[in-house]
Amino acid sequence: MQAELRHAPEAKWRRLILYFLAQGGPTRYGELRRAIRDVSDKMLIQQLKELEADGLVKRTDYKEVPPRVNRRS
């Protein structure tokens, strides 16, 4: 996994996402999107899903209207 993080072109986005989550920073999608300015919506969503699948990010869905989902590392 470490080799994947170092060599994949998407690795910079993963590192930034993990950095902001580890700092206790933005936990909602919109907050992450604003914090990581140059990432596209598609890339951010893809990386969040992969980090969740790898067990590095925990997703909490509060089942509210409007939808509220938080993430943390």
N, C-alpha and C positions, 0 to 999 in steps of 0.2 A: 504494500500500500504506500509506504513512504516513497518508493521509486516512482509510483504513479503521480504522487503529488509534486515531485520535483521536475518531472519531464513532460507532463501533459500541458498543452497550451492553456487549458482551463485552470491549471494549478493556481495561478495568481488570484483568480476569483475565489477559489476554495479557501485559500489562505486569508484573504480579506474577510470573507464571511465568518470564518472561525475566529479571526481576530476581533471583529466587532461583537460577536456573541460572547466571547470569553471576557471581554471588558465589561460585561454587564450592560452593553449598549443596546442598540436597536434590536427588538425581538420580533416586531411585526414586519410583514413584507414591505410595506410602504416606507417604514423607517430604514430598513436595510437598503432599499432602492435609492433613497435619498443619500445615505451615507456612502454608498459605492456608486458614484455618479456615472462612470463610463460603462458600466455593465448593462447589457440589454436585458429586457424582461425575460426573453427566452433563455438566455444563459443563466440568469439568477434563479429562475424556476428550476431549470435542469440541475444546477449545482446543489440547490437546497434538497431536491429529491434524492440525489445521489448521496449527499451527506447523511440524510435521514436513513437511507437504505444501508449505509455503512455503519450506522449506529453512532455517528459523531455528533448528530444534532437531534434533539428531541422536539417533536412537534406536538403542541397542545391545541386542540380544537374545542372551543367553548360552546359550540352549537347554539349560537345566538344570532339574532337578526338585528342589525347587519352582522355578517360573519366576523368573528374575531379568532385569529389563530396566532399563537405565540410560539417562538422557537428559542431554544437555548442549547448551549454546548455542554 
